[in-house]
Amino acid sequence: MNSIKIKLLGLIAAIVLIMTTVTIWFNLDTQKTMLTRFAAQNARVLAETIHNSIISTMESGRNADIIRVFKQIEEEAAIDSVMIFDPAGRILISTDSAETGDLIPSSQLLAFRSNMLTLIEKVDDSDYLTALKPIPNMDSCHSCHSADNEFLGILKVRLSLKILEELKMSGSTTTIYSSGGMFLLIFLTLSSFIIFYIEKPIRKIIAAMDLVEKGRFDAAKTNLTGSTEMELLSFRFNNMIKRLQGLIETTIENERSMAISHEKLAHHEEIEHMNLALEERLKEIEFLNISMEERIEEIEEANFKIADLASELEGKNTTLEKTVERLSALYKMGLATNSIMGIDQLFDLLLQKTMETIEAEFGYILLLDREKWKLEVVGVRGLPNDDEIINETIPLEPGGISHWVVVNSEPLLVKNVQTSNEFNTGSLLGFNRESVICAPLVIKNGIIGTITMSNKRDGSAFDNDDLSLLNTIAAQASVGINNSRLYEEQQKTYLNTVHALVTAIEASDTYTRGHSERVTRYSMALGQRMGLDAESMNRLEQAAILHDIGKIGIALPLLHKEEKLNKDDIDLLRQHPAIGARILQPVGFLKQARMIVLQHHERYDGKGYPNGIPGEEILIESRIIAVADTYDAMTSDRPYRKALSHDVTLVEIQSCSGTQFDPEITAHFIELCKDDEWYSINIAHETSIR
């Protein structure tokens, strides 16, 4: 019962059944209404006809003929009875003489008085339609009847609805049978469509998946042509099987390579010492992680306190609503600062959120240099020349707001700087101060700087609530800044450790000494020329430094081999990008740099290694390192050949544009080498040393 086919067919059957039922009900109700209206219309017409006949008979003075007319009318099968009763409800004339003088039912008399001249009655479990027609007391009748009465009587004609019921039953039967046939037709049509165009292709795919589970990839291909969607599904499924087979083969090959690498690493005592050194560095990193976790716990505790404070303020009067909103913004700011580890991004976020919350026109963060007794501008917002001011230093002198806060280690509120004799109205950052709040940035070992907000956007002055909020933000900012510094120190420690390993490898070979530094310098210059953003440049620098880290897993005799390398030697050397990627895999912040290292020997035409990735599918940082790495390798001495000249190397690189190298990057590198100043500083001098 869990089959999608059964569920879908059941759903379709239910929908069609509901639609059919509603259609039958609507048709039957329509038939009933039409027949009832038709009967009522016929009853009114018949009553009008009898009424006119009675009037004609009475006007001709043949009152006795009225009984004869009634008898003739009663002979009609559809007419049950005809009578005339007075306004009081007493029967004057009837086709049944026994009824003369009796009173009609009160419901009929009430219907006449309510001007309801057509009604349906139930007599002896049978339905009848009764039509009432008043007989007016006209001038021609006054000779026989008193002129005081408005009506001479009321004509009552009662029709049997038995024939109409038979018609309705016949129509109902026809409607039910036709609707049932339509239901079966729709259900069978949709069922056939589902079975042939949905279930059958799905069963083929399931059968193919069973073959995949058994490892029979070649036999698992499908060919579905029933519809465009099924053709696309078949195409994507076949591609997935092909890629899965490739991934499995690659995984097996990588595991085989790793086994060989581990076997060789076991025979190198020097590498074991390096591993021990790396373990010591990792322990230092773990210690830094523990410290960071403690800081994070402090932040979480502060956030919990803020949340508790926000909860306590709920239900206060409208004057406290602004405070609640600020605390909510502060809480969100705390969560945001906890997730940012880049210190420049942290400064910018702190200023943006603080200025929005406090509604300040200017904001800036200054960090204290205790040795020089100066303040460094690390973040600023609101000034037209924000970018030019960053990293400038200003003296820490009396008359400055930040000077007072640093000296007194307390937050400061100056509602009106113009009326204060203690502080300068003009800021060293180039604007006039009107109202200022400033709070210290404090960590365990003292003040590290200040955060300042100046001039309310609406022209009013800051108050104590603004100062309290800024002081709380400063406390959070201090923790965030300290965490960012710890994070950067952690990254730097790890990179320095891994870089030391790379340097140790290169130091063992006079031919490759300094290779990573040169490749890094060339790559950074090329990336800057191509306009890479700051994050890409950071990834490029990390990957360039570490691009040959995988050579740790290559045997030293092979790295120093002076004879021509055979095919097995080349295959082993080509494993170093994959080995480097596995070495960097446990380090989370090097996740992107790891992929760059893995791809730096891929070729633009897709014939590179280890994965044969073509064109722009290769990361742009990997394509940049490929050019820089090749240039330095060709212009350096190797055990098996002498270094090539700068010009010969550029010609060779140009000849490989579009095959081994990205054409655009190749063009940029050649243009970079034509820059006389850069060439003389970065290439000519380095070549002369080598």
C-alpha positions in Angstrom: 0.0 0.0 0.0 3.1 2.3 0.2 3.4 2.3 -3.6 3.3 5.7 -5.2 1.3 4.3 -8.1 -1.4 3.1 -5.8 -1.4 6.4 -3.9 -1.6 8.4 -7.1 -4.3 6.2 -8.6 -6.2 6.4 -5.3 -5.9 10.2 -5.3 -7.1 10.4 -8.9 -10.0 8.0 -8.2 -11.0 10.1 -5.2 -10.8 13.4 -7.2 -12.8 12.0 -10.2 -15.3 10.4 -7.8 -15.8 13.7 -6.0 -16.2 15.6 -9.3 -18.6 13.0 -10.6 -20.7 13.0 -7.4 -20.9 16.8 -7.4 -21.9 16.8 -11.1 -24.6 14.2 -10.5 -25.9 16.1 -7.5 -25.9 19.4 -9.4 -27.7 17.8 -12.4 -30.3 16.1 -10.2 -31.0 19.3 -8.3 -31.3 21.3 -11.6 -33.7 18.7 -13.0 -35.8 18.8 -9.8 -35.9 22.6 -9.9 -36.8 22.7 -13.6 -39.6 20.1 -13.3 -41.0 21.9 -10.2 -41.0 25.3 -12.0 -42.5 23.6 -15.1 -45.3 22.1 -13.0 -46.0 25.4 -11.2 -46.1 27.2 -14.5 -48.6 24.6 -15.9 -50.7 24.8 -12.8 -50.9 28.6 -13.0 -51.8 28.4 -16.8 -54.4 25.7 -16.0 -55.9 27.8 -13.2 -56.0 30.8 -15.4 -57.8 28.8 -18.1 -60.3 27.4 -15.7 -60.8 30.9 -14.1 -61.5 32.4 -17.5 -63.9 29.6 -18.4 -65.8 30.1 -15.0 -65.9 33.9 -15.6 -67.3 33.4 -19.1 -69.9 30.9 -17.8 -71.0 33.2 -15.0 -71.2 36.3 -17.3 -73.5 34.3 -19.7 -75.8 33.4 -16.7 -75.0 29.7 -16.9 -73.9 29.1 -13.4 -75.1 25.6 -13.3 -72.6 24.7 -16.1 -69.7 25.3 -13.7 -70.2 21.9 -12.0 -70.2 20.3 -15.5 -67.0 22.1 -16.4 -65.4 20.9 -13.1 -66.4 17.3 -13.9 -64.8 17.5 -17.4 -61.6 18.9 -15.9 -61.4 16.2 -13.2 -61.3 13.6 -16.0 -57.7 14.7 -16.8 -55.2 12.2 -15.2 -52.9 15.0 -14.0 -55.7 16.9 -12.2 -56.6 15.6 -8.8 -59.4 18.1 -7.8 -60.9 21.5 -8.6 -62.9 23.6 -6.1 -64.0 27.1 -5.3 -63.9 28.4 -1.7 -64.9 31.8 -0.2 -62.4 34.1 1.5 -63.4 32.6 4.9 -62.2 29.1 3.7 -65.5 27.4 3.2 -65.9 25.3 0.0 -68.6 26.6 -2.3 -68.2 24.3 -5.3 -66.1 21.1 -5.7 -65.7 18.2 -8.1 -66.4 16.1 -5.0 -69.9 17.2 -3.9 -69.3 15.7 -0.5 -66.7 18.4 0.2 -69.2 21.3 -0.4 -69.6 23.3 2.8 -66.5 22.0 4.4 -63.5 24.1 5.4 -60.3 24.0 3.4 -57.0 23.3 5.4 -55.7 26.3 7.3 -52.3 26.1 5.4 -54.1 26.8 2.1 -56.1 29.6 3.5 -52.9 31.1 5.1 -51.1 30.7 1.8 -53.8 32.7 0.0 -53.8 35.4 2.6 -50.0 35.6 2.2 -50.5 36.0 -1.5 -48.6 32.7 -2.1 -50.8 31.4 -5.0 -48.7 28.2 -5.7 -47.7 25.6 -3.1 -46.8 22.0 -2.8 -48.8 19.7 -0.6 -48.3 16.1 0.6 -51.5 14.1 0.8 -51.4 10.4 1.7 -47.6 10.2 1.1 -48.0 11.7 -2.4 -46.9 15.2 -3.6 -49.4 17.6 -5.2 -49.1 21.0 -6.6 -51.9 23.4 -5.7 -52.6 26.6 -7.6 -54.9 29.3 -6.2 -56.7 31.9 -8.4 -59.0 34.6 -6.9 -62.3 35.2 -8.8 -63.0 39.0 -8.6 -66.4 40.5 -7.9 -66.8 42.5 -11.2 -69.5 45.0 -12.1 -71.3 42.4 -14.2 -71.7 40.2 -11.1 -73.3 42.8 -8.8 -76.8 41.8 -10.1 -76.4 38.5 -8.3 -73.8 39.1 -5.7 -73.3 41.9 -3.2 -70.9 44.6 -4.3 -69.3 44.7 -0.8 -67.2 41.5 -1.4 -63.9 42.0 -3.2 -63.9 38.3 -4.4 -66.7 36.0 -5.3 -64.4 33.1 -4.4 -61.0 31.5 -4.8 -60.4 28.8 -7.5 -58.2 25.9 -6.2 -56.7 23.5 -8.7 -54.7 20.6 -7.4 -52.3 18.7 -9.8 -50.7 15.3 -9.1 -46.8 15.3 -9.4 -46.6 11.6 -10.0 -45.7 12.0 -13.7 -43.1 14.6 -12.8 -41.6 12.2 -10.3 -41.4 9.5 -12.9 -39.6 11.9 -15.3 -37.2 12.9 -12.5 -36.4 9.3 -11.7 -35.8 8.6 -15.4 -33.5 11.6 -15.7 -31.6 10.7 -12.5 -31.0 7.2 -13.7 -29.6 8.5 -17.0 -27.4 11.1 -15.2 -26.0 8.5 -12.8 -25.2 6.0 -15.6 -23.6 8.6 -17.9 -21.5 10.0 -15.0 -20.4 6.6 -13.9 -19.2 5.9 -17.5 -17.4 9.2 -17.6 -15.7 8.3 -14.2 -14.5 4.9 -15.5 -13.3 6.4 -18.8 -11.2 9.2 -17.0 -9.9 6.7 -14.4 -8.8 4.2 -17.0 -7.2 6.8 -19.2 -5.2 8.4 -16.3 -4.2 4.9 -15.0 -2.9 3.9 -18.4 -0.9 7.1 -18.7 0.6 6.6 -15.2 1.5 3.0 -15.8 3.1 3.5 -19.3 4.7 6.9 -18.9 5.6 7.0 -15.2 5.7 3.6 -13.5 7.4 1.8 -16.4 10.3 4.3 -16.7 10.7 4.3 -12.8 10.9 0.5 -12.8 13.7 0.7 -15.4 15.6 3.2 -13.3 15.1 1.0 -10.2 16.4 -2.0 -12.1 19.5 0.1 -13.2 20.1 1.1 -9.6 20.1 -2.5 -8.6 22.8 -3.1 -11.2 24.8 -0.2 -9.7 24.5 -1.8 -6.3 26.0 -4.9 -7.7 28.9 -2.9 -9.4 27.7 -3.5 -12.9 28.0 0.1 -14.1 28.2 -0.6 -17.8 24.9 -2.5 -17.8 23.2 0.1 -15.6 22.6 2.6 -18.4 19.0 3.5 -19.2 17.3 4.7 -22.4 14.0 6.4 -21.6 12.2 8.0 -24.6 8.6 8.3 -23.4 8.9 12.1 -22.8 11.3 15.0 -22.7 11.5 14.8 -18.9 12.2 11.1 -18.9 14.9 11.5 -21.6 16.5 14.2 -19.4 16.2 12.0 -16.3 17.8 9.1 -18.2 20.6 11.4 -19.5 21.3 12.7 -16.0 21.2 9.2 -14.4 23.7 7.9 -17.0 26.0 10.8 -16.3 25.7 10.2 -12.5 26.6 6.5 -13.0 29.6 7.5 -15.2 30.8 10.0 -12.6 30.2 7.6 -9.7 32.3 5.0 -11.5 35.1 7.5 -12.0 35.0 8.6 -8.4 35.2 5.0 -7.2 38.2 4.4 -9.4 39.8 7.6 -8.3 39.2 6.7 -4.7 40.8 3.3 -5.1 43.8 4.9 -6.9 44.2 7.5 -4.2 44.1 4.9 -1.5 46.7 2.9 -3.3 48.8 6.1 -3.7 48.4 6.8 0.0 49.5 3.3 1.0 52.7 3.7 -1.1 53.3 7.2 0.4 52.8 5.9 4.0 55.2 3.1 3.3 57.9 5.5 2.0 57.3 8.0 4.8 58.1 5.3 7.4 61.7 5.1 6.1 62.6 8.7 6.5 63.7 9.7 10.0 64.0 13.3 9.1 60.3 13.5 8.2 59.4 11.8 11.4 61.1 14.6 13.3 59.2 17.1 11.2 56.0 15.3 12.1 56.9 15.6 15.8 57.5 19.3 15.4 54.1 19.6 13.6 52.4 17.8 16.5 53.9 20.3 18.9 52.5 23.1 16.8 49.1 21.4 16.7 49.1 21.2 20.4 49.7 25.0 20.5 46.8 25.4 18.1 44.6 23.2 20.4 45.6 25.4 23.3 44.6 28.5 21.3 41.3 26.8 20.5 40.6 26.2 24.2 41.3 29.8 24.9 39.0 30.8 22.1 36.3 28.5 23.5 36.6 30.3 26.8 36.2 33.6 25.1 33.2 32.3 23.3 31.7 31.1 26.5 32.2 34.6 28.0 30.4 36.1 24.9 27.6 33.6 25.3 27.2 34.5 29.0 27.1 38.1 28.1 24.5 37.4 25.4 22.4 35.5 27.9 22.5 38.4 30.3 21.4 40.7 27.5 18.5 38.4 26.6 17.5 38.2 30.3 17.6 42.0 30.5 15.4 42.2 27.4 12.9 39.8 28.9 12.7 41.8 32.1 12.0 45.0 30.2 8.9 43.5 28.4 5.7 44.9 29.6 7.1 48.3 30.5 5.4 51.4 29.3 6.0 53.0 25.9 8.9 55.1 27.2 11.0 51.9 27.5 10.2 50.6 24.0 13.2 52.3 22.5 15.5 50.6 25.1 14.1 47.2 24.3 14.7 47.8 20.6 18.3 48.8 21.3 18.9 45.7 23.4 17.5 43.5 20.6 19.8 45.2 18.1 22.7 44.8 20.6 21.9 41.1 20.9 21.8 40.6 17.2 25.1 42.5 16.9 26.7 40.2 19.5 25.6 37.2 17.5 27.0 38.7 14.3 30.4 39.7 15.9 30.8 36.2 17.2 30.5 34.8 13.7 33.1 37.2 12.1 36.8 36.4 12.5 38.2 39.0 10.1 39.2 42.0 12.2 38.6 44.5 9.4 35.1 43.1 8.7 34.5 43.2 12.5 35.4 46.9 12.8 33.2 47.8 9.8 30.2 45.8 11.2 30.6 47.3 14.7 30.5 50.8 13.3 27.6 50.2 10.9 25.3 48.5 13.5 26.2 50.9 16.3 25.6 54.0 14.2 22.3 52.6 13.0 21.2 51.8 16.6 22.4 55.1 18.2 21.5 57.1 15.1 24.9 58.8 15.0 26.3 60.8 12.1 30.0 59.9 12.6 31.7 56.8 14.2 35.2 55.6 14.5 37.3 53.0 16.3 40.9 53.8 17.6 43.4 51.3 18.8 46.0 52.3 21.4 49.8 52.0 20.7 51.2 52.2 24.3 54.8 52.4 23.2 54.3 55.4 21.0 51.4 56.7 23.0 49.3 57.2 19.9 46.0 56.0 18.5 45.6 54.2 15.2 42.4 54.6 13.1 41.2 51.1 12.3 37.6 51.9 11.5 35.7 55.0 10.5 32.3 55.8 9.0 30.4 58.9 8.0 33.4 60.9 6.5 33.8 61.4 2.8 37.5 60.2 3.0 36.9 57.1 5.1 39.4 54.9 3.2 42.2 57.5 3.3 42.0 57.8 7.1 42.2 54.1 7.8 45.6 53.1 9.5 46.5 56.7 10.1 47.8 57.6 13.6 46.8 60.5 15.8 48.5 61.8 18.9 47.0 61.1 22.3 46.9 64.5 23.8 44.8 66.5 26.3 41.7 68.0 24.8 40.8 64.9 23.0 37.8 62.7 23.9 39.7 59.5 23.5 42.6 60.8 25.6 40.2 61.4 28.6 38.7 57.9 28.2 42.1 56.2 28.0 43.5 58.0 31.0 40.4 57.6 33.2 39.4 54.1 31.9 35.7 55.2 31.9 33.1 55.9 29.2 32.4 59.6 28.6 29.3 61.6 27.5 29.7 65.2 26.3 26.3 66.5 25.5 27.5 69.8 24.0 31.2 70.1 23.0 30.7 73.7 22.1 30.0 74.7 25.7 32.8 72.5 27.1 36.1 74.1 27.9 37.9 70.8 28.4 37.6 69.4 24.9 38.3 70.6 21.4 35.3 71.2 19.1 37.3 70.1 16.1 38.2 66.4 15.7 41.6 65.4 14.4 39.7 63.3 11.8 38.5 66.5 10.1 34.9 67.3 11.3 33.3 69.5 14.0 31.9 67.7 17.1 28.6 68.8 18.6 27.6 65.9 20.9 30.0 62.9 21.6 29.9 59.6 23.5 33.0 57.5 23.8 33.6 54.1 25.5 36.9 52.2 26.2 37.7 48.9 24.6 39.0 46.7 27.4 40.4 43.2 27.6 42.0 41.4 30.5 45.4 43.2 30.3 43.9 46.7 30.0 42.6 49.3 27.5 43.3 48.5 23.9 41.4 51.5 22.3 38.2 53.4 22.1 34.9 53.4 20.1 33.3 56.9 19.6 30.0 58.1 18.2 29.6 61.8 17.3 26.7 64.1 16.4 23.1 62.7 16.4 21.5 62.7 13.0 18.4 64.6 14.2 20.6 67.3 15.8 19.7 66.4 19.4 22.3 65.5 22.1 23.3 62.0 23.2 22.0 60.9 26.6 23.0 58.4 29.4 21.0 55.7 27.7 23.1 56.1 24.5 26.3 56.1 26.6 25.2 52.9 28.5 24.4 51.2 25.2 27.7 52.2 23.6 29.6 50.9 26.8 27.8 47.6 26.4 28.7 47.4 22.7 32.3 48.3 23.6 32.4 45.3 26.0 31.2 43.0 23.2 33.5 44.6 20.7 36.5 44.1 23.0 35.7 40.4 23.2 35.2 40.2 19.5 38.4 42.0 18.7 40.3 39.7 21.1 38.8 36.7 19.5 39.7 38.0 16.0 43.3 38.5 17.2 43.4 35.0 18.6 42.0 33.6 15.4 44.6 35.5 13.3 47.4 34.3 15.6 46.1 30.8 15.3 46.1 31.0 11.5 49.5 32.6 11.5 50.9 30.0 13.8 49.6 27.1 11.6 50.7 28.7 8.4 54.2 29.5 9.8 54.4 25.8 11.0 53.5 24.4 7.6 55.6 27.0 5.9 58.5 25.9 8.0 58.0 22.3 6.8 58.0 23.5 3.2 61.2 25.5 3.8 62.7 22.4 5.4 61.9 20.4 2.3 63.4 23.0 0.0 66.4 23.5 2.3 67.4 19.9 1.7 67.7 20.7 -2.0 69.9 23.5 -3.2 68.0 23.6 -6.5 64.6 24.4 -5.0 65.6 26.6 -2.1 63.4 29.7 -2.0 61.1 28.3 -4.7 57.8 28.7 -2.7 58.7 32.4 -1.7 59.4 33.3 -5.3 56.2 31.6 -6.6 54.3 33.4 -3.9 55.8 36.8 -4.9 55.1 36.2 -8.6 51.6 34.9 -8.0 50.6 37.9 -5.7 51.9 40.4 -8.3 50.0 38.6 -11.0 46.8 38.4 -8.9 47.0 42.1 -8.1 47.5 43.0 -11.7 44.4 41.0 -12.6 42.3 42.8 -9.9 41.5 39.9 -7.6 39.6 40.9 -4.5 41.1 40.8 -1.0 39.7 37.3 -0.1 41.0 35.8 -3.4 44.4 37.4 -2.8 44.5 35.9 0.7 43.6 32.4 -0.6 46.2 32.9 -3.4 49.0 33.7 -0.9 48.2 30.8 1.3 48.0 28.3 -1.6 51.2 29.7 -3.2 53.2 29.2 0.0 51.8 25.7 0.5 51.6 24.5 -3.2 54.5 22.0 -2.8 53.6 20.8 0.7 52.7 17.4 -0.8 56.4 16.7 -1.6 56.7 15.7 2.1 55.2 12.4 0.9 57.7 12.0 -2.0 60.9 10.1 -1.3 64.0 12.3 -1.0 66.1 10.3 -3.5 63.5 10.8 -6.1 63.4 14.6 -5.5 67.2 14.7 -5.8 67.5 12.3 -8.7 69.9 13.7 -11.4 69.2 11.1 -14.1 66.3 11.4 -16.4 63.0 10.6 -14.7 61.2 7.4 -16.0 57.4 6.9 -16.2 57.2 5.5 -12.7 59.1 8.4 -11.2 56.9 10.9 -13.0 53.7 9.1 -11.7 55.0 9.3 -8.2 55.9 13.0 -8.5 52.5 13.7 -9.8 50.9 12.5 -6.6 52.2 15.5 -4.6 49.1 17.8 -5.3 46.8 15.1 -3.9 49.1 14.4 -1.0 49.3 18.1 -0.2 45.4 18.3 -0.3 45.2 15.4 2.2 47.7 17.0 4.5 45.7 20.3 4.6 42.3 18.6 4.8 42.0 18.7 8.7 42.6 22.5 8.7 39.2 24.2 8.3 40.3 27.7 7.4 42.5 26.3 4.6 39.6 24.6 2.9 39.7 26.8 -0.2 43.5 27.0 -0.3 43.5 23.1 -0.2 41.5 23.0 -3.4 43.9 25.5 -5.1 46.9 23.3 -4.1 45.1 20.2 -5.5 44.5 21.9 -8.9 47.8 23.8 -9.4 49.1 21.2 -11.9 45.8 21.0 -13.9 46.1 22.1 -17.6 43.8 24.5 -19.4 43.2 21.8 -22.1 42.2 19.3 -19.5 45.3 17.1 -19.8 46.8 18.0 -16.4 46.7 16.1 -13.2 45.4 14.7 -10.8 41.8 15.0 -12.1 42.1 16.4 -15.7 39.9 19.4 -15.1 39.7 21.7 -18.2 39.5 25.5 -18.8 37.7 27.8 -16.3 36.6 24.8 -14.2 40.1 25.2 -12.7 40.1 27.7 -9.9 41.6 31.0 -11.1 44.1 31.0 -8.2 45.4 27.6 -9.4 45.7 28.9 -13.0 47.8 31.8 -11.7 50.1 29.6 -9.6 50.6 27.3 -12.6 52.1 30.1 -14.6 54.3 31.4 -11.7 55.4 27.9 -10.7 56.4 27.0 -14.3 58.3 30.3 -14.7 60.3 29.8 -11.5 61.0 26.1 -12.3 62.3 26.8 -15.8 64.5 29.7 -14.7 66.0 27.6 -11.8 68.7 25.0 -12.0 67.6 21.4 -11.7 69.7 18.2 -11.1 68.9 17.1 -14.6 69.3 20.4 -16.5 70.5 24.0 -16.2 68.2 27.0 -15.8 66.7 28.6 -18.9 67.0 32.3 -19.6 64.2 34.8 -18.8 63.4 35.5 -22.5 63.5 31.8 -23.5 61.2 31.0 -20.6 58.6 33.6 -21.6 58.6 32.4 -25.2 58.0 28.8 -24.0 55.1 30.0 -21.7 53.6 32.0 -24.6 53.7 28.9 -26.8 51.8 26.9 -24.2 49.0 29.6 -23.9 45.6 28.0 -24.5 47.0 24.5 -23.9 48.8 24.3 -20.6 48.0 27.8 -19.4 45.0 30.2 -19.4 45.5 32.6 -22.3 44.4 35.7 -20.3 46.6 34.9 -17.3 49.6 34.2 -19.7 49.1 37.6 -21.4 48.9 39.4 -18.0 52.1 37.6 -16.8 54.1 38.6 -19.9 52.9 42.2 -19.6 53.9 42.1 -15.9 57.4 41.0 -16.9 57.7 43.9 -19.3 57.3 46.3 -16.3 61.0 47.3 -16.0 60.7 48.4 -12.3 58.9 45.2 -11.2 61.2 43.0 -13.3 64.4 44.5 -11.9 63.2 44.1 -8.3 61.5 40.8 -8.4 63.0 38.7 -11.3 66.4 40.1 -12.5 67.8 40.4 -8.9 66.5 36.9 -8.0 67.9 35.4 -11.1 71.3 36.9 -10.5 71.4 35.4 -7.0 70.5 32.0 -8.3 
